[in-house]
């Protein structure tokens, strides 16, 4: 399955360190077309789980790799992200505060 990740990265990022939010969402939606998730669900996953901030206009390769560490491998990442970070009504779970450093999470406790 590492091949699938490599193929996705090559197709989406094309050697760059980041791509537009819209391009990444479209690419991930196309990749996950058989998963049964709506484009709106994919946008929410990218906005709240992949990105460091919900209003980002780009997605970096580093963020995508971090997402796969949390939710990968690529053929399972959409299901895992949705099941782990969203409730049955499609709302972000209240305990998830986004991507943050160990120091930031310790300060919240």
C-alpha positions in Angstrom: 0.0 0.0 0.0 3.0 2.3 0.2 2.8 2.4 -3.5 -0.7 3.9 -3.3 0.5 6.7 -1.0 3.5 7.4 -3.3 1.2 7.5 -6.4 -1.2 9.8 -4.6 1.6 12.1 -3.5 3.2 12.2 -6.9 -0.2 12.9 -8.6 -1.3 15.6 -6.1 1.9 17.4 -5.0 3.9 16.9 -8.2 7.2 17.5 -6.4 5.9 20.6 -4.5 5.8 21.0 -0.8 2.2 22.3 -0.8 -1.0 22.6 -2.9 -4.1 24.6 -2.8 -6.8 23.5 -0.3 -9.3 23.1 -3.2 -6.9 20.9 -5.3 -6.1 18.7 -2.3 -9.8 18.2 -1.5 -10.7 17.4 -5.1 -7.9 14.9 -5.3 -8.8 13.2 -2.0 -12.4 13.2 -3.0 -11.6 11.5 -6.3 -9.3 9.0 -4.5 -12.0 8.2 -2.0 -14.9 8.1 -4.5 -15.8 4.5 -3.6 -15.7 5.2 0.1 -19.3 6.5 0.4 -18.2 9.8 1.9 -19.7 13.0 0.6 -17.5 15.9 -0.7 -18.7 17.9 2.4 -17.3 15.2 4.7 -14.0 15.2 2.8 -13.8 19.0 3.2 -14.4 18.7 6.9 -11.8 16.0 7.3 -9.2 18.1 5.4 -10.2 21.3 7.2 -10.1 19.9 10.8 -7.9 16.8 10.7 -5.3 17.3 7.9 -4.7 21.1 8.3 -3.2 22.9 11.2 -6.0 25.6 11.1 -9.5 25.4 9.7 -9.0 28.5 7.4 -5.9 27.4 5.6 -5.7 27.9 1.9 -3.0 25.3 1.3 -2.2 21.8 2.4 1.4 20.8 2.8 3.0 17.5 2.2 4.2 17.6 5.8 0.5 17.9 7.0 -0.6 15.1 4.7 2.2 12.8 6.0 1.1 13.7 9.6 -2.5 12.9 8.7 -1.4 9.5 7.4 0.5 8.9 10.7 -2.7 9.5 12.6 -5.2 7.9 10.2 -3.3 6.0 7.5 -2.7 3.9 5.5 -4.1 5.9 2.6 -6.7 3.3 1.7 -8.2 3.6 5.2 -7.5 7.2 6.2 -10.9 8.7 5.3 -12.8 6.1 7.3 -10.4 6.3 10.3 -10.5 10.1 10.3 -14.3 10.2 10.2 -14.8 7.5 12.8 -12.2 9.0 15.1 -12.8 12.7 14.9 -16.5 13.1 14.1 -19.7 12.0 15.9 -22.6 10.2 14.3 -24.2 13.6 13.4 -21.1 14.7 11.6 -19.9 17.1 14.2 -16.3 17.3 15.2 -15.9 15.5 18.6 -15.6 18.0 21.4 -12.4 16.6 22.8 -10.4 17.1 19.6 -8.6 20.4 19.5 -6.8 20.0 16.2 -3.2 19.6 15.4 -1.0 20.9 18.3 2.3 20.4 19.9 2.9 18.4 23.1 3.5 21.6 24.9 0.1 23.1 23.7 -1.8 20.0 24.7 -0.2 19.9 28.1 -1.2 23.5 28.7 -4.8 22.6 27.9 -4.8 19.9 30.6 
